[in-house]
Amino acid sequence: MHKTMDIYRRNNPNSSCFANTPNSHKKIITMHKETDQHLAKLIEMVKGINVGMLITHEKNARDLSGRPMGINTIDADGTMWFFTKTSSLKVAELEANPKVSIAIMSESSNTYLMIDGTATLVYDKTKMEALWNPMMKVWFPDGISDPEIALISVTPKEVNYWDGSSSKMVVLFNMLKSVVTGKEYAEGEHGTIKL
């Protein structure tokens, strides 16, 4: 049996049957490193942006519904956190269909993102305490003891981004340069991150 396995391994060195081979570890390490780089890019682009449009599917499943939501925090794994009221329409929509999108833009940094992911309703008071800030009292006067309070966590699956990362003066200069030279304006970096 071992001889047969050795012959198969020699003739099929990239087979997934041998998950513990050195080559498979390199692939896994590379995938983790790439994912970490993608997460770092996402976190860097979202840094300093406090509001995103949370887009859910209405109960009829044909229409979309969006509303601005304060981004409470973004974890190292890309998970984004929002506080909500359990009586809000979005909670019923998330219970029916957890697939969401978050549209984020920052004119000042010339960064635009569309994040697709999966939302989860979280009722963990310990997590709420960890994420709580005094501004939340505007919506939840009783704090985390408010019976209507819940968290929405969004785990991103795919991020489309447009990142100009230039000041408005640089963007304007490049646009004018494009008009004068007749060359198409290069709008900055556009990409997709799959997580």
Secondary structure by P-SEA (a helix, b strand, c coil): caaaaaaaaaaccccccccccaaaaaaaaaaaaaaaaaaaaaaaaaccccbbbbbbbcccccbbbbbbbbccccccccbbbbbbbcccaaaaaaaacccbbbbbbbccccbbbbbbbbbbbbccaaaaaaacccccccccccccccccbbbbbbbbcbbbbbbccccaaaaaaaaaaaaaacccccccccccccc
